[in-house]
Amino acid sequence: MRQVNLGIIGGGTVGGGVFRAIQRNGALMASRLGVSLSIARVAVRDAKKARAVRIPAKLLVTDWHAVVADPAVNLVVELMGGTTTARQVVLAALKLGKPVVTANKALLSAHGEELFKVAQQHGTNLYYEASVAGGIPIIKVLREGLIGNRITRLFGIVNGTCNYILTRMKDEGADFAAVLADAQRLGYAETPPDLDVDGHDAAHKTGILASLAHGFWVNPRHIYTEGIRSITRQDIEFARQLGYTIRLLGCVKTANGVRHKPPHPHRQSAIQVSVYPALIPNSHILANVNGVFNVVLVRGDVVGDTLYYGRGAGKDATASAVLSDLADAALDLKYKSNRRVPPFVPHERDGAVLSIDDVVSRYYVRLSVVDKPGVFAKIAAALARAKIGISSIIQPEGHEGETVPVILMIHDAPNAAMKRALAQIAKLAAIKGEPVMIRVENLE
């Protein structure tokens, strides 16, 4: 039986999870593949550090170069995280013609285009199933399972920390800060939590999915990203009254309903790639994905809607995805072939990402208003000047002269027009504080 020797870079949570998973199911994989996976070396920062998963000392080294350059190592597994040293590791391995498996979404988001190009130049492959949505096999679905479809819509709840926080805020009527503190205590959120709660982790993952679905590399700087810090329990409750649930949503959509022609009309493809909190109808399945779970909805022009659900993080879910990539890479080495479906396709290489200003949405708007006659007329007039229509209003009963919340549900309008209108409304003397705007996604 052919043996493939693995060099693992990183012995932390994910690295330890992969080591344990191979020890547990390596024989099972060998029986299915006709290839045995052997861990040759594991590079770590501190060989003496206590680890949740015990890795034999004879396998541990502190110099990743020694692992990557070892002639006995056939396949490199990058599980260290970060984008600086990790990039050096992956580039060094690819330039030696060694395939690389990575779980590093930040690395792919920042340097994916370069890494895939180097892999192609040196006749090898970069495998990245574990980079998005943990144990959900969404990369293989987009790359292979739906190869006969044009992807018209992709919606993802791909950050378990934010989903956990928003779920508890809805279920318990709790404040954001209190739930975040609990999430950090339980290990669901990092300290500081910025990467998660400000939407950057979800943007990394959404950009990778968009790139794969549409065949051109999506520059992370072009992804509109908004986190959940501004969501209050008041917004959660008003959304519930209106029949919606608030979730942090990654959105990838083909261009339609934009305010102007796409900014690059000579290009064949223009897509929206965004991450933001959104109101989702309670009747839709995405509104019922709770806690730390992830879900991705993909709509193909042939297959229609397909749904992928599971644990999006954690050592075991991630290890499962890494094992899937190891199987593919081992078979490619066994048969001396690296002919995988390419990540980018010629007919969409010149695609473009729409500016958020050109994206048309429905909106939930919350205003803090001094309750006195004539205020609403001024608000409606500002929206009318921007040619924006109001579909419904909620104004809890208050007392004249006091500040009360006013909730507006807004018809389809371009983002740029909404920003201008809200800027004018914010200047009104009766408006206290910044207006809150959350997009509404009906997922049609």
C-alpha positions as CSV (number, residue, x, y, z in Angstrom):
1,M,0.0,0.0,0.0
2,R,1.3,3.5,-0.9
3,Q,2.2,5.6,2.1
4,V,2.0,9.4,2.1
5,N,4.0,11.2,4.8
6,L,2.5,14.3,6.3
7,G,4.3,17.3,7.7
8,I,1.9,19.2,10.0
9,I,2.7,22.9,10.7
10,G,0.9,23.8,14.0
11,G,0.1,21.6,17.0
12,G,-2.6,23.7,18.6
13,T,-6.4,23.1,18.7
14,V,-6.8,22.3,15.1
15,G,-3.4,20.6,14.6
16,G,-4.1,18.4,17.7
17,G,-7.6,17.6,16.4
18,V,-6.2,16.5,13.1
19,F,-3.5,14.4,14.8
20,R,-6.1,12.7,16.9
21,A,-8.5,12.2,14.0
22,I,-5.8,10.4,11.9
23,Q,-4.9,8.2,14.9
24,R,-8.5,7.4,15.3
25,N,-9.6,6.8,11.7
26,G,-6.4,6.5,9.7
27,A,-6.8,2.8,9.2
28,L,-10.4,3.4,8.0
29,M,-9.2,6.0,5.5
30,A,-6.4,3.6,4.3
31,S,-8.9,0.9,3.6
32,R,-11.1,3.3,1.6
33,L,-8.2,4.9,-0.3
34,G,-5.6,2.3,-0.7
35,V,-3.2,4.9,0.7
36,S,-2.0,5.1,4.3
37,L,-1.4,8.5,5.9
38,S,1.7,8.7,8.2
39,I,2.5,11.7,10.3
40,A,6.2,12.2,9.8
41,R,6.8,15.5,11.7
42,V,4.9,18.2,13.5
43,A,6.3,21.8,13.7
44,V,5.3,23.7,16.8
45,R,6.5,27.0,18.5
46,D,7.3,25.3,21.8
47,A,7.9,21.5,21.9
48,K,7.7,21.4,25.7
49,K,4.2,23.1,25.9
50,A,1.4,21.0,27.4
51,R,-1.2,20.1,24.8
52,A,-4.8,18.9,25.0
53,V,-3.8,16.2,22.5
54,R,-0.5,14.4,23.2
55,I,1.8,14.3,20.3
56,P,4.9,12.1,20.7
57,A,8.0,14.2,21.4
58,K,9.9,12.3,18.6
59,L,7.6,13.9,16.0
60,L,7.9,17.5,17.3
61,V,10.3,20.1,15.9
62,T,10.3,23.9,16.3
63,D,11.6,24.8,12.8
64,W,8.9,24.6,10.1
65,H,11.6,24.9,7.4
66,A,12.9,21.4,8.5
67,V,9.4,20.0,7.9
68,V,8.7,21.6,4.6
69,A,12.1,20.8,3.1
70,D,12.3,17.2,4.4
71,P,12.4,14.9,1.3
72,A,10.5,12.3,3.2
73,V,7.5,14.7,3.6
74,N,5.1,14.3,0.7
75,L,2.3,16.5,1.8
76,V,2.3,19.7,4.0
77,V,-0.6,20.5,6.3
78,E,-0.7,24.2,7.4
79,L,-2.7,24.6,10.6
80,M,-0.9,27.4,12.3
81,G,-3.2,30.3,11.5
82,G,-2.2,33.9,10.7
83,T,-1.1,35.3,7.4
84,T,2.6,36.1,7.6
85,T,4.5,32.9,8.6
86,A,1.7,30.8,7.2
87,R,2.1,32.4,3.8
88,Q,5.9,31.7,3.9
89,V,5.1,28.0,4.8
90,V,2.6,27.5,2.0
91,L,4.7,29.2,-0.6
92,A,7.8,27.3,0.3
93,A,6.0,24.0,0.1
94,L,4.2,24.8,-3.2
95,K,7.5,25.9,-4.8
96,L,8.9,22.5,-3.9
97,G,6.0,20.9,-5.8
98,K,4.5,19.6,-2.6
99,P,0.7,19.8,-2.2
100,V,-0.6,21.8,0.7
101,V,-3.8,21.4,2.8
102,T,-4.8,24.5,4.8
103,A,-7.6,25.5,7.1
104,N,-6.6,29.1,7.0
105,K,-9.4,31.4,5.8
106,A,-7.5,34.6,6.6
107,L,-4.5,33.5,4.6
108,L,-6.7,32.5,1.6
109,S,-8.7,35.8,1.8
110,A,-5.5,37.9,1.8
111,H,-3.2,35.9,-0.5
112,G,-5.3,33.2,-2.2
113,E,-4.8,34.5,-5.8
114,E,-1.1,34.4,-5.3
115,L,-1.1,31.0,-3.7
116,F,-3.2,29.3,-6.4
117,K,-1.0,30.8,-9.1
118,V,2.2,29.5,-7.5
119,A,0.5,26.0,-7.1
120,Q,-0.3,26.0,-10.8
121,Q,3.2,27.1,-11.8
122,H,4.8,24.3,-9.8
123,G,2.4,21.6,-10.8
124,T,0.8,21.0,-7.5
125,N,-2.4,21.7,-5.6
126,L,-3.7,23.8,-2.7
127,Y,-6.6,22.2,-0.8
128,Y,-8.8,24.3,1.5
129,E,-12.1,22.6,2.4
130,A,-11.5,23.4,6.1
131,S,-11.2,27.1,5.5
132,V,-15.0,27.7,5.4
133,A,-17.8,26.4,7.6
134,G,-15.8,23.8,9.5
135,G,-17.2,20.3,8.8
136,I,-19.6,21.4,6.1
137,P,-18.2,20.2,2.8
138,I,-19.2,23.4,1.0
139,I,-15.9,23.9,-1.0
140,K,-16.3,20.6,-2.7
141,V,-20.0,21.3,-3.3
142,L,-19.2,24.5,-5.1
143,R,-16.1,23.2,-6.9
144,E,-17.5,19.9,-8.0
145,G,-21.0,19.0,-7.0
146,L,-22.6,22.1,-8.6
147,I,-20.2,22.4,-11.5
148,G,-23.1,22.3,-14.0
149,N,-24.8,25.3,-12.4
150,R,-24.4,29.1,-12.5
151,I,-24.6,30.2,-8.9
152,T,-27.2,33.0,-8.7
153,R,-27.5,33.3,-5.0
154,L,-25.4,32.3,-2.0
155,F,-26.4,33.1,1.6
156,G,-24.3,32.0,4.6
157,I,-24.4,32.1,8.3
158,V,-20.7,31.3,8.6
159,N,-19.6,32.8,12.0
160,G,-20.7,30.7,15.0
161,T,-19.7,33.4,17.5
162,C,-22.1,36.0,16.1
163,N,-24.8,33.4,15.6
164,Y,-24.5,32.3,19.2
165,I,-24.7,35.9,20.4
166,L,-27.7,36.8,18.3
167,T,-29.5,33.6,19.2
168,R,-29.2,34.3,22.9
169,M,-30.1,37.9,22.5
170,K,-33.4,36.7,20.9
171,D,-34.1,33.8,23.2
172,E,-33.3,35.7,26.4
173,G,-33.9,39.3,25.6
174,A,-30.3,39.9,26.7
175,D,-28.0,42.8,25.8
176,F,-25.1,42.3,23.3
177,A,-22.4,43.1,25.9
178,A,-23.6,40.6,28.4
179,V,-23.9,37.8,25.9
180,L,-20.5,38.6,24.4
181,A,-18.9,38.4,27.9
182,D,-20.5,35.0,28.4
183,A,-19.4,33.8,25.0
184,Q,-15.8,34.8,25.8
185,R,-16.0,33.0,29.2
186,L,-17.3,29.8,27.4
187,G,-14.6,30.0,24.7
188,Y,-17.0,30.8,21.8
189,A,-15.5,34.3,21.4
190,E,-11.9,35.4,21.4
191,T,-10.5,38.3,23.5
192,P,-10.5,40.8,21.8
193,P,-13.5,39.6,19.8
194,D,-13.1,42.0,16.9
195,L,-12.5,39.5,14.1
196,D,-15.8,37.8,14.8
197,V,-18.2,40.5,16.0
198,D,-17.0,43.1,13.5
199,G,-17.7,40.7,10.6
200,H,-14.2,40.1,9.4
201,D,-14.1,36.4,9.9
202,A,-17.4,36.0,8.0
203,A,-16.0,38.3,5.2
204,H,-12.9,36.0,4.8
205,K,-15.2,33.0,4.3
206,T,-17.8,34.8,2.2
207,G,-15.1,36.1,-0.1
208,I,-13.6,32.6,-0.6
209,L,-17.1,31.2,-1.4
210,A,-17.8,34.1,-3.8
211,S,-14.5,33.5,-5.6
212,L,-15.1,29.8,-6.0
213,A,-18.8,30.3,-7.1
214,H,-18.0,32.9,-9.7
215,G,-14.6,32.0,-11.0
216,F,-12.6,35.2,-10.2
217,W,-10.7,36.2,-7.2
218,V,-12.7,38.6,-4.9
219,N,-10.4,41.1,-3.4
220,P,-11.2,41.3,0.3
221,R,-11.0,45.1,0.2
222,H,-14.1,45.0,-2.1
223,I,-16.3,43.1,0.4
224,Y,-18.7,45.4,2.2
225,T,-18.4,44.3,5.9
226,E,-20.6,45.3,8.8
227,G,-20.6,43.5,12.2
228,I,-23.2,43.1,15.0
229,R,-22.0,45.5,17.7
230,S,-24.8,48.0,16.9
231,I,-27.6,45.4,17.2
232,T,-29.6,46.0,20.4
233,R,-32.2,43.9,22.2
234,Q,-34.7,46.5,21.1
235,D,-33.9,45.8,17.5
236,I,-34.2,42.0,18.1
237,E,-37.6,42.5,19.7
238,F,-39.0,44.8,17.0
239,A,-37.7,42.4,14.4
240,R,-39.6,39.6,16.2
241,Q,-42.8,41.7,16.2
242,L,-42.4,42.2,12.5
243,G,-41.9,38.4,11.9
244,Y,-38.1,38.5,11.4
245,T,-35.0,37.2,13.0
246,I,-31.7,39.1,12.9
247,R,-28.6,37.1,11.7
248,L,-25.2,38.0,10.4
249,L,-25.4,37.1,6.8
250,G,-22.8,36.6,4.1
251,C,-24.4,37.5,0.7
252,V,-23.2,36.7,-2.8
253,K,-25.7,37.6,-5.5
254,T,-25.5,38.1,-9.2
255,A,-26.3,41.7,-10.2
256,N,-29.9,42.8,-10.6
257,G,-31.9,45.7,-9.5
258,V,-28.8,48.0,-9.2
259,R,-29.2,51.7,-9.2
260,H,-26.8,52.2,-12.2
261,K,-25.2,49.9,-14.7
262,P,-22.4,47.8,-13.1
263,P,-19.3,50.0,-12.6
264,H,-17.4,48.0,-15.2
265,P,-19.8,47.4,-18.0
266,H,-17.1,45.8,-20.2
267,R,-16.8,43.0,-17.7
268,Q,-19.0,40.0,-18.1
269,S,-19.9,39.4,-14.4
270,A,-20.8,41.8,-11.6
271,I,-21.8,40.4,-8.2
272,Q,-22.7,41.6,-4.8
273,V,-20.4,40.3,-2.1
274,S,-21.3,41.6,1.4
275,V,-21.5,40.7,5.1
276,Y,-24.0,42.5,7.3
277,P,-26.7,41.9,9.9
278,A,-30.0,41.2,8.2
279,L,-33.6,40.6,9.0
280,I,-34.6,37.2,7.8
281,P,-38.3,36.0,7.7
282,N,-39.0,33.7,10.6
283,S,-40.6,31.3,8.2
284,H,-37.3,30.7,6.4
285,I,-35.0,27.9,7.5
286,L,-32.0,30.2,7.9
287,A,-33.8,32.1,10.6
288,N,-34.0,28.9,12.6
289,V,-30.2,28.1,12.6
290,N,-29.2,28.7,16.2
291,G,-26.2,28.7,18.4
292,V,-22.8,28.1,17.0
293,F,-24.1,26.2,14.0
294,N,-23.3,27.4,10.4
295,V,-25.5,27.1,7.3
296,V,-24.9,27.9,3.6
297,L,-27.8,28.2,1.1
298,V,-26.7,27.9,-2.5
299,R,-29.0,28.6,-5.5
300,G,-28.0,27.2,-8.9
301,D,-29.8,28.0,-12.1
302,V,-30.3,24.2,-12.8
303,V,-30.7,22.6,-9.3
304,G,-32.5,25.5,-7.5
305,D,-32.0,25.9,-3.8
306,T,-29.6,23.5,-1.8
307,L,-28.8,23.8,1.9
308,Y,-25.7,22.8,3.9
309,Y,-25.8,22.8,7.7
310,G,-23.4,21.7,10.5
311,R,-20.8,22.8,13.0
312,G,-18.7,25.6,11.5
313,A,-15.8,25.6,14.0
314,G,-14.0,23.5,16.6
315,K,-11.2,21.0,16.4
316,D,-13.4,18.0,15.4
317,A,-15.4,19.7,12.7
318,T,-12.3,21.3,11.2
319,A,-10.4,18.0,11.4
320,S,-13.1,16.3,9.5
321,A,-12.7,18.8,6.6
322,V,-8.9,18.5,6.7
323,L,-9.2,14.7,6.5
324,S,-11.4,15.1,3.3
325,D,-8.6,17.2,1.7
326,L,-6.0,14.7,2.8
327,A,-7.9,12.0,1.1
328,D,-8.0,14.0,-2.2
329,A,-4.3,14.9,-1.9
330,A,-3.3,11.4,-1.1
331,L,-5.1,10.0,-4.2
332,D,-3.6,12.7,-6.4
333,L,-0.1,11.7,-5.2
334,K,-0.9,8.0,-5.6
335,Y,-2.0,8.4,-9.2
336,K,0.6,11.2,-10.0
337,S,-2.2,13.6,-11.0
338,N,-3.0,17.1,-9.9
339,R,-5.9,17.6,-12.3
340,R,-8.6,19.2,-10.1
341,V,-11.3,21.5,-11.2
342,P,-9.5,24.9,-11.3
343,P,-10.6,27.6,-8.8
344,F,-10.9,30.2,-11.6
345,V,-12.6,29.8,-15.0
346,P,-11.9,31.8,-18.1
347,H,-15.4,33.1,-18.8
348,E,-15.6,34.8,-15.4
349,R,-12.0,35.9,-14.8
350,D,-12.9,39.6,-15.5
351,G,-15.8,39.7,-13.0
352,A,-16.4,42.7,-10.8
353,V,-17.8,43.2,-7.3
354,L,-20.5,45.8,-7.0
355,S,-20.1,48.7,-4.7
356,I,-22.5,48.5,-1.7
357,D,-23.9,51.9,-2.9
358,D,-25.3,50.2,-6.0
359,V,-27.0,47.4,-4.1
360,V,-30.8,47.6,-3.8
361,S,-32.4,46.3,-0.6
362,R,-35.3,46.7,1.7
363,Y,-34.5,48.2,5.1
364,Y,-35.5,48.3,8.8
365,V,-34.8,51.7,10.3
366,R,-35.0,52.6,13.9
367,L,-35.1,56.3,14.9
368,S,-35.1,57.8,18.4
369,V,-37.6,60.6,18.1
370,V,-38.9,63.3,20.4
371,D,-42.6,62.6,20.4
372,K,-44.3,65.9,19.2
373,P,-46.5,66.9,16.3
374,G,-45.1,67.2,12.8
375,V,-42.0,65.1,13.3
376,F,-43.1,62.2,11.2
377,A,-44.1,64.5,8.4
378,K,-40.5,65.8,8.2
379,I,-39.1,62.2,8.2
380,A,-41.5,61.2,5.4
381,A,-40.6,64.3,3.4
382,A,-36.8,63.5,3.6
383,L,-37.5,60.0,2.4
384,A,-39.8,61.2,-0.4
385,R,-37.1,63.6,-1.7
386,A,-34.8,60.6,-2.0
387,K,-37.7,58.7,-3.8
388,I,-37.8,56.2,-1.0
389,G,-41.1,54.6,0.0
390,I,-42.2,53.5,3.5
391,S,-44.0,50.1,3.7
392,S,-44.9,50.2,7.4
393,I,-44.4,52.1,10.7
394,I,-44.3,51.0,14.3
395,Q,-44.5,53.8,16.9
396,P,-45.0,52.6,20.5
397,E,-47.3,54.9,22.5
398,G,-45.4,57.5,24.3
399,H,-45.9,60.9,25.9
400,E,-45.5,64.2,24.1
401,G,-42.0,65.6,24.6
402,E,-40.5,62.2,25.5
403,T,-38.1,60.3,23.2
404,V,-39.6,57.2,21.7
405,P,-38.4,54.7,19.1
406,V,-39.9,54.8,15.6
407,I,-39.5,51.8,13.4
408,L,-39.8,52.2,9.6
409,M,-39.9,49.4,7.1
410,I,-38.6,50.7,3.8
411,H,-39.4,49.5,0.3
412,D,-36.5,48.6,-2.1
413,A,-34.0,51.4,-2.4
414,P,-30.4,51.8,-3.4
415,N,-28.0,51.9,-0.4
416,A,-26.5,55.2,-1.5
417,A,-30.0,56.9,-1.5
418,M,-30.7,55.4,2.0
419,K,-27.5,56.8,3.4
420,R,-28.2,60.3,2.0
421,A,-31.8,60.3,3.3
422,L,-30.7,59.1,6.8
423,A,-28.0,61.7,6.9
424,Q,-30.7,64.4,6.3
425,I,-33.1,62.8,8.9
426,A,-30.3,62.7,11.5
427,K,-30.0,66.5,11.3
428,L,-33.6,67.1,12.4
429,A,-33.8,68.6,15.8
430,A,-36.3,66.0,16.9
431,I,-34.0,63.0,16.1
432,K,-31.8,62.0,19.0
433,G,-28.8,59.7,18.3
434,E,-27.7,58.1,15.0
435,P,-30.4,56.3,13.0
436,V,-30.0,52.5,12.9
437,M,-30.4,50.8,9.5
438,I,-30.5,47.0,9.0
439,R,-31.1,45.4,5.7
440,V,-34.0,43.0,5.1
441,E,-33.3,39.8,3.1
442,N,-36.4,37.9,2.0
443,L,-34.0,35.3,0.4
444,E,-36.3,35.1,-2.7
